[in-house]
Structure formats: C-alpha cells, structure tokens
Amino acid sequence: MARNGVAGGLTGTVLAAAADAEAYNGVKTEFREKLARVEIFMDLWTGKNPKFLGEPVWIGK
C-alpha cells in the first residue's frame, strides 16, 4: 500500500511493506508505524531538522 502526502513543504510516498507479516510481527509493525507518525508530526511542530542531511543525491538524472 502506498500513501502520498505533503508535509512541511516536502512531498513523499510511504510504502507499507509489511502486509504479509505474521500476526505478532504485524502488531509490532503497526505500533512502530503509529509511533513514527507521531514522531514526524512532533518533528514538524518543533522545527527539528534531519540529523544527517548531507549533499543532495539526484536519482534518475
């Protein structure tokens, strides 16, 4: 499943690659995904920048 979105001027696509995970691993994955979603909104709210930005790498050009 892919989700497209725009947040803080950034556009991206998120892929959920754990569709066939076992039941227990699926629960852990869902918990991690929900925690990551909360974390990204906290980062956007507080204005936190990426830790390892580095030089931009253009793919496909």
LOZA-510664 format. One record per residue: z, y, x of N, C-alpha, C in turn; residue number from 0; residue in three letters. Coordinates in Angstrom, 2 decimals. Layout:
BEGIN
<doti><n_up>Z</n_up><n_north>Y</n_north><n_east>X</n_east><ca_up>Z</ca_up><ca_north>Y</ca_north><ca_east>X</ca_east><c_up>Z</c_up><c_north>Y</c_north><c_east>X</c_east><i>NUM</i><aa>ALA</aa></doti>
...
REM end
This chain:
BEGIN
<doti><n_up>0.00</n_up><n_north>-1.16</n_north><n_east>0.85</n_east><ca_up>0.00</ca_up><ca_north>0.00</ca_north><ca_east>0.00</ca_east><c_up>0.00</c_up><c_north>1.23</c_north><c_east>0.90</c_east><i>0</i><aa>MET</aa></doti>
<doti><n_up>-0.85</n_up><n_north>2.16</n_north><n_east>0.61</n_east><ca_up>-0.93</ca_up><ca_north>3.40</ca_north><ca_east>1.39</ca_east><c_up>-0.55</c_up><c_north>4.57</c_north><c_east>0.51</c_east><i>1</i><aa>ALA</aa></doti>
<doti><n_up>0.14</n_up><n_north>5.52</n_north><n_east>1.08</n_east><ca_up>0.52</ca_up><ca_north>6.74</ca_north><ca_east>0.37</ca_east><c_up>0.08</c_up><c_north>7.93</c_north><c_east>1.20</c_east><i>2</i><aa>ARG</aa></doti>
<doti><n_up>-0.58</n_up><n_north>8.87</n_north><n_east>0.56</n_east><ca_up>-1.00</ca_up><ca_north>10.09</ca_north><ca_east>1.23</ca_east><c_up>-0.04</c_up><c_north>11.20</c_north><c_east>0.83</c_east><i>3</i><aa>ASN</aa></doti>
<doti><n_up>0.16</n_up><n_north>12.15</n_north><n_east>1.74</n_east><ca_up>1.05</ca_up><ca_north>13.25</ca_north><ca_east>1.41</ca_east><c_up>0.95</c_up><c_north>14.40</c_north><c_east>2.38</c_east><i>4</i><aa>GLY</aa></doti>
<doti><n_up>1.50</n_up><n_north>15.53</n_north><n_east>1.95</n_east><ca_up>1.55</ca_up><ca_north>16.72</ca_north><ca_east>2.77</ca_east><c_up>2.99</c_up><c_north>17.20</c_north><c_east>2.76</c_east><i>5</i><aa>VAL</aa></doti>
<doti><n_up>3.56</n_up><n_north>17.44</n_north><n_east>3.95</n_east><ca_up>4.92</ca_up><ca_north>17.94</ca_north><ca_east>4.04</ca_east><c_up>5.04</c_up><c_north>18.85</c_north><c_east>5.24</c_east><i>6</i><aa>ALA</aa></doti>
<doti><n_up>5.53</n_up><n_north>20.03</n_north><n_east>5.04</n_east><ca_up>5.75</ca_up><ca_north>20.95</ca_north><ca_east>6.15</ca_east><c_up>4.46</c_up><c_north>21.30</c_north><c_east>6.89</c_east><i>7</i><aa>GLY</aa></doti>
<doti><n_up>3.34</n_up><n_north>21.33</n_north><n_east>6.19</n_east><ca_up>2.07</ca_up><ca_north>21.64</ca_north><ca_east>6.82</ca_east><c_up>1.42</c_up><c_north>20.47</c_north><c_east>7.52</c_east><i>8</i><aa>GLY</aa></doti>
<doti><n_up>2.03</n_up><n_north>19.30</n_north><n_east>7.48</n_east><ca_up>1.48</ca_up><ca_north>18.11</ca_north><ca_east>8.11</ca_east><c_up>0.91</c_up><c_north>17.19</c_north><c_east>7.04</c_east><i>9</i><aa>LEU</aa></doti>
<doti><n_up>-0.25</n_up><n_north>16.62</n_north><n_east>7.31</n_east><ca_up>-0.87</ca_up><ca_north>15.68</ca_north><ca_east>6.38</ca_east><c_up>-0.85</c_up><c_north>14.31</c_north><c_east>7.01</c_east><i>10</i><aa>THR</aa></doti>
<doti><n_up>-0.53</n_up><n_north>13.27</n_north><n_east>6.21</n_east><ca_up>-0.47</ca_up><ca_north>11.94</ca_north><ca_east>6.80</ca_east><c_up>-0.58</c_up><c_north>10.85</c_north><c_east>5.76</c_east><i>11</i><aa>GLY</aa></doti>
<doti><n_up>-0.75</n_up><n_north>9.64</n_north><n_east>6.25</n_east><ca_up>-0.80</ca_up><ca_north>8.45</ca_north><ca_east>5.42</ca_east><c_up>0.23</c_up><c_north>7.46</c_north><c_east>5.93</c_east><i>12</i><aa>THR</aa></doti>
<doti><n_up>1.01</n_up><n_north>6.89</n_north><n_east>5.02</n_east><ca_up>2.03</ca_up><ca_north>5.92</ca_north><ca_east>5.37</ca_east><c_up>1.61</c_up><c_north>4.57</c_north><c_east>4.80</c_east><i>13</i><aa>VAL</aa></doti>
<doti><n_up>1.66</n_up><n_north>3.55</n_north><n_east>5.62</n_east><ca_up>1.30</ca_up><ca_north>2.20</ca_north><ca_east>5.19</ca_east><c_up>2.56</c_up><c_north>1.34</c_north><c_east>5.13</c_east><i>14</i><aa>LEU</aa></doti>
<doti><n_up>2.77</n_up><n_north>0.68</n_north><n_east>4.01</n_east><ca_up>3.88</ca_up><ca_north>-0.26</ca_north><ca_east>3.89</ca_east><c_up>3.35</c_up><c_north>-1.64</c_north><c_east>4.24</c_east><i>15</i><aa>ALA</aa></doti>
<doti><n_up>3.65</n_up><n_north>-2.10</n_north><n_east>5.44</n_east><ca_up>3.09</ca_up><ca_north>-3.35</ca_north><ca_east>5.95</ca_east><c_up>3.98</c_up><c_north>-4.55</c_north><c_east>5.69</c_east><i>16</i><aa>ALA</aa></doti>
<doti><n_up>5.03</n_up><n_north>-4.38</n_north><n_east>4.92</n_east><ca_up>5.98</ca_up><ca_north>-5.48</ca_north><ca_east>4.75</ca_east><c_up>5.89</c_up><c_north>-6.10</c_north><c_east>3.36</c_east><i>17</i><aa>ALA</aa></doti>
<doti><n_up>4.72</n_up><n_north>-6.11</n_north><n_east>2.77</n_east><ca_up>4.57</ca_up><ca_north>-6.62</ca_north><ca_east>1.41</ca_east><c_up>4.87</c_up><c_north>-8.11</c_north><c_east>1.32</c_east><i>18</i><aa>ALA</aa></doti>
<doti><n_up>4.63</n_up><n_north>-8.87</n_north><n_east>2.40</n_east><ca_up>4.85</ca_up><ca_north>-10.31</ca_north><ca_east>2.36</ca_east><c_up>6.12</c_up><c_north>-10.74</c_north><c_east>3.09</c_east><i>19</i><aa>ASP</aa></doti>
<doti><n_up>7.07</n_up><n_north>-9.84</n_north><n_east>3.26</n_east><ca_up>8.31</ca_up><ca_north>-10.17</ca_north><ca_east>3.95</ca_east><c_up>9.16</c_up><c_north>-11.10</c_north><c_east>3.08</c_east><i>20</i><aa>ALA</aa></doti>
<doti><n_up>10.01</n_up><n_north>-11.87</n_north><n_east>3.71</n_east><ca_up>10.93</ca_up><ca_north>-12.73</ca_north><ca_east>2.97</ca_east><c_up>11.90</c_up><c_north>-11.87</c_north><c_east>2.17</c_east><i>21</i><aa>GLU</aa></doti>
<doti><n_up>12.60</n_up><n_north>-12.49</n_north><n_east>1.23</n_east><ca_up>13.47</ca_up><ca_north>-11.73</ca_north><ca_east>0.33</ca_east><c_up>14.52</c_up><c_north>-10.92</c_north><c_east>1.09</c_east><i>22</i><aa>ALA</aa></doti>
<doti><n_up>15.23</n_up><n_north>-11.54</n_north><n_east>2.01</n_east><ca_up>16.28</ca_up><ca_north>-10.82</ca_north><ca_east>2.74</ca_east><c_up>15.68</c_up><c_north>-9.74</c_north><c_east>3.62</c_east><i>23</i><aa>TYR</aa></doti>
<doti><n_up>14.61</n_up><n_north>-10.08</n_north><n_east>4.32</n_east><ca_up>13.96</ca_up><ca_north>-9.09</ca_north><ca_east>5.17</ca_east><c_up>13.36</c_up><c_north>-7.97</c_north><c_east>4.33</c_east><i>24</i><aa>ASN</aa></doti>
<doti><n_up>12.91</n_up><n_north>-8.29</n_north><n_east>3.13</n_east><ca_up>12.38</ca_up><ca_north>-7.27</ca_north><ca_east>2.24</ca_east><c_up>13.44</c_up><c_north>-6.26</c_north><c_east>1.84</c_east><i>25</i><aa>GLY</aa></doti>
<doti><n_up>14.66</n_up><n_north>-6.75</n_north><n_east>1.61</n_east><ca_up>15.77</ca_up><ca_north>-5.85</ca_north><ca_east>1.26</ca_east><c_up>16.08</c_up><c_north>-4.94</c_north><c_east>2.43</c_east><i>26</i><aa>VAL</aa></doti>
<doti><n_up>16.14</n_up><n_north>-5.51</n_north><n_east>3.63</n_east><ca_up>16.40</ca_up><ca_north>-4.69</ca_north><ca_east>4.82</ca_east><c_up>15.30</c_up><c_north>-3.65</c_north><c_east>5.01</c_east><i>27</i><aa>LYS</aa></doti>
<doti><n_up>14.05</n_up><n_north>-4.06</n_north><n_east>4.80</n_east><ca_up>12.93</ca_up><ca_north>-3.15</ca_north><ca_east>4.97</ca_east><c_up>12.99</c_up><c_north>-2.03</c_north><c_east>3.95</c_east><i>28</i><aa>THR</aa></doti>
<doti><n_up>13.28</n_up><n_north>-2.35</n_north><n_east>2.70</n_east><ca_up>13.40</ca_up><ca_north>-1.31</ca_north><ca_east>1.67</ca_east><c_up>14.51</c_up><c_north>-0.32</c_north><c_east>2.02</c_east><i>29</i><aa>GLU</aa></doti>
<doti><n_up>15.64</n_up><n_north>-0.84</n_north><n_east>2.51</n_east><ca_up>16.75</ca_up><ca_north>0.04</ca_north><ca_east>2.89</ca_east><c_up>16.34</c_up><c_north>0.97</c_north><c_east>4.02</c_east><i>30</i><aa>PHE</aa></doti>
<doti><n_up>15.67</n_up><n_north>0.42</n_north><n_east>5.05</n_east><ca_up>15.22</ca_up><ca_north>1.24</ca_north><ca_east>6.19</ca_east><c_up>14.21</c_up><c_north>2.29</c_north><c_east>5.74</c_east><i>31</i><aa>ARG</aa></doti>
<doti><n_up>13.29</n_up><n_north>1.91</n_north><n_east>4.84</n_east><ca_up>12.29</ca_up><ca_north>2.87</ca_north><ca_east>4.37</ca_east><c_up>12.93</c_up><c_north>4.00</c_north><c_east>3.58</c_east><i>32</i><aa>GLU</aa></doti>
<doti><n_up>13.89</n_up><n_north>3.67</n_north><n_east>2.73</n_east><ca_up>14.57</ca_up><ca_north>4.71</ca_north><ca_east>1.95</ca_east><c_up>15.38</c_up><c_north>5.62</c_north><c_east>2.87</c_east><i>33</i><aa>LYS</aa></doti>
<doti><n_up>16.04</n_up><n_north>5.05</n_north><n_east>3.87</n_east><ca_up>16.80</ca_up><ca_north>5.85</ca_north><ca_east>4.82</ca_east><c_up>15.86</c_up><c_north>6.75</c_north><c_east>5.63</c_east><i>34</i><aa>LEU</aa></doti>
<doti><n_up>14.69</n_up><n_north>6.24</n_north><n_east>6.01</n_east><ca_up>13.73</ca_up><ca_north>7.04</ca_north><ca_east>6.76</ca_east><c_up>13.21</c_up><c_north>8.20</c_north><c_east>5.91</c_east><i>35</i><aa>ALA</aa></doti>
<doti><n_up>13.02</n_up><n_north>7.97</n_north><n_east>4.62</n_east><ca_up>12.56</ca_up><ca_north>9.05</ca_north><ca_east>3.74</ca_east><c_up>13.60</c_up><c_north>10.16</c_north><c_east>3.64</c_east><i>36</i><aa>ARG</aa></doti>
<doti><n_up>14.87</n_up><n_north>9.78</n_north><n_east>3.54</n_east><ca_up>15.93</ca_up><ca_north>10.78</ca_north><ca_east>3.51</ca_east><c_up>15.97</c_up><c_north>11.53</c_north><c_east>4.83</c_east><i>37</i><aa>VAL</aa></doti>
<doti><n_up>15.82</n_up><n_north>10.79</n_north><n_east>5.93</n_east><ca_up>15.88</ca_up><ca_north>11.41</ca_north><ca_east>7.25</ca_east><c_up>14.75</c_up><c_north>12.41</c_north><c_east>7.46</c_east><i>38</i><aa>GLU</aa></doti>
<doti><n_up>13.53</n_up><n_north>12.11</n_north><n_east>6.99</n_east><ca_up>12.42</ca_up><ca_north>13.04</ca_north><ca_east>7.19</ca_east><c_up>12.65</c_up><c_north>14.32</c_north><c_east>6.41</c_east><i>39</i><aa>ILE</aa></doti>
<doti><n_up>13.20</n_up><n_north>14.22</n_north><n_east>5.20</n_east><ca_up>13.47</ca_up><ca_north>15.43</ca_north><ca_east>4.44</ca_east><c_up>14.60</c_up><c_north>16.25</c_north><c_east>5.07</c_east><i>40</i><aa>PHE</aa></doti>
<doti><n_up>15.59</n_up><n_north>15.57</n_north><n_east>5.66</n_east><ca_up>16.64</ca_up><ca_north>16.29</ca_north><ca_east>6.38</ca_east><c_up>16.06</c_up><c_north>17.01</c_north><c_east>7.60</c_east><i>41</i><aa>MET</aa></doti>
<doti><n_up>15.13</n_up><n_north>16.34</n_north><n_east>8.31</n_east><ca_up>14.49</ca_up><ca_north>16.97</ca_north><ca_east>9.46</ca_east><c_up>13.68</c_up><c_north>18.19</c_north><c_east>9.04</c_east><i>42</i><aa>ASP</aa></doti>
<doti><n_up>12.95</n_up><n_north>18.08</n_north><n_east>7.93</n_east><ca_up>12.17</ca_up><ca_north>19.22</ca_north><ca_east>7.44</ca_east><c_up>13.09</c_up><c_north>20.35</c_north><c_east>6.99</c_east><i>43</i><aa>LEU</aa></doti>
<doti><n_up>14.19</n_up><n_north>20.01</n_north><n_east>6.34</n_east><ca_up>15.12</ca_up><ca_north>21.00</ca_north><ca_east>5.83</ca_east><c_up>15.81</c_up><c_north>21.77</c_north><c_east>6.97</c_east><i>44</i><aa>TRP</aa></doti>
<doti><n_up>16.17</n_up><n_north>21.06</n_north><n_east>8.04</n_east><ca_up>16.86</ca_up><ca_north>21.69</ca_north><ca_east>9.15</ca_east><c_up>15.91</c_up><c_north>22.27</c_north><c_east>10.20</c_east><i>45</i><aa>THR</aa></doti>
<doti><n_up>14.60</n_up><n_north>22.01</n_north><n_east>10.06</n_east><ca_up>13.63</ca_up><ca_north>22.55</ca_north><ca_east>11.02</ca_east><c_up>13.59</c_up><c_north>21.80</c_north><c_east>12.33</c_east><i>46</i><aa>GLY</aa></doti>
<doti><n_up>14.02</n_up><n_north>20.55</n_north><n_east>12.35</n_east><ca_up>14.05</ca_up><ca_north>19.75</ca_north><ca_east>13.57</ca_east><c_up>12.63</c_up><c_north>19.42</c_north><c_east>14.02</c_east><i>47</i><aa>LYS</aa></doti>
<doti><n_up>12.36</n_up><n_north>19.57</n_north><n_east>15.30</n_east><ca_up>11.05</ca_up><ca_north>19.27</ca_north><ca_east>15.87</ca_east><c_up>11.04</c_up><c_north>17.87</c_north><c_east>16.48</c_east><i>48</i><aa>ASN</aa></doti>
<doti><n_up>9.85</n_up><n_north>17.30</n_north><n_east>16.70</n_east><ca_up>9.77</ca_up><ca_north>15.99</ca_north><ca_east>17.33</ca_east><c_up>10.39</c_up><c_north>16.00</c_north><c_east>18.73</c_east><i>49</i><aa>PRO</aa></doti>
<doti><n_up>11.03</n_up><n_north>14.91</n_north><n_east>19.11</n_east><ca_up>11.67</ca_up><ca_north>14.83</ca_north><ca_east>20.42</ca_east><c_up>10.64</c_up><c_north>14.67</c_north><c_east>21.53</c_east><i>50</i><aa>LYS</aa></doti>
<doti><n_up>9.63</n_up><n_north>13.84</n_north><n_east>21.33</n_east><ca_up>8.61</ca_up><ca_north>13.59</ca_north><ca_east>22.34</ca_east><c_up>7.26</c_up><c_north>14.03</c_north><c_east>21.79</c_east><i>51</i><aa>PHE</aa></doti>
<doti><n_up>6.97</n_up><n_north>15.33</n_north><n_east>21.86</n_east><ca_up>5.72</ca_up><ca_north>15.82</ca_north><ca_east>21.31</ca_east><c_up>4.57</c_up><c_north>15.52</c_north><c_east>22.24</c_east><i>52</i><aa>LEU</aa></doti>
<doti><n_up>4.68</n_up><n_north>15.90</n_north><n_east>23.51</n_east><ca_up>3.64</ca_up><ca_north>15.62</ca_north><ca_east>24.48</ca_east><c_up>2.33</c_up><c_north>16.33</c_north><c_east>24.18</c_east><i>53</i><aa>GLY</aa></doti>
<doti><n_up>1.31</n_up><n_north>15.98</n_north><n_east>24.94</n_east><ca_up>-0.02</ca_up><ca_north>16.56</ca_north><ca_east>24.75</ca_east><c_up>-0.69</c_up><c_north>15.89</c_north><c_east>23.57</c_east><i>54</i><aa>GLU</aa></doti>
<doti><n_up>-1.44</n_up><n_north>16.67</n_north><n_east>22.76</n_east><ca_up>-2.15</ca_up><ca_north>16.04</ca_north><ca_east>21.64</ca_east><c_up>-3.25</c_up><c_north>15.10</c_north><c_east>22.13</c_east><i>55</i><aa>PRO</aa></doti>
<doti><n_up>-3.40</n_up><n_north>13.97</n_north><n_east>21.45</n_east><ca_up>-4.43</ca_up><ca_north>13.00</ca_north><ca_east>21.78</ca_east><c_up>-5.36</c_up><c_north>12.90</c_north><c_east>20.58</c_east><i>56</i><aa>VAL</aa></doti>
<doti><n_up>-6.63</n_up><n_north>13.24</n_north><n_east>20.78</n_east><ca_up>-7.62</ca_up><ca_north>13.20</ca_north><ca_east>19.71</ca_east><c_up>-8.25</c_up><c_north>11.81</c_north><c_east>19.69</c_east><i>57</i><aa>TRP</aa></doti>
<doti><n_up>-8.20</n_up><n_north>11.18</n_north><n_east>18.56</n_east><ca_up>-8.76</ca_up><ca_north>9.84</ca_north><ca_east>18.39</ca_east><c_up>-10.06</c_up><c_north>9.94</c_north><c_east>17.63</c_east><i>58</i><aa>ILE</aa></doti>
<doti><n_up>-11.12</n_up><n_north>9.31</n_north><n_east>18.15</n_east><ca_up>-12.38</ca_up><ca_north>9.28</ca_north><ca_east>17.44</ca_east><c_up>-13.32</c_up><c_north>10.43</c_north><c_east>17.77</c_east><i>59</i><aa>GLY</aa></doti>
<doti><n_up>-13.04</n_up><n_north>11.18</n_north><n_east>18.81</n_east><ca_up>-13.93</ca_up><ca_north>12.27</ca_north><ca_east>19.18</ca_east><c_up>-14.45</c_up><c_north>12.06</c_north><c_east>20.57</c_east><i>60</i><aa>LYS</aa></doti>
REM end
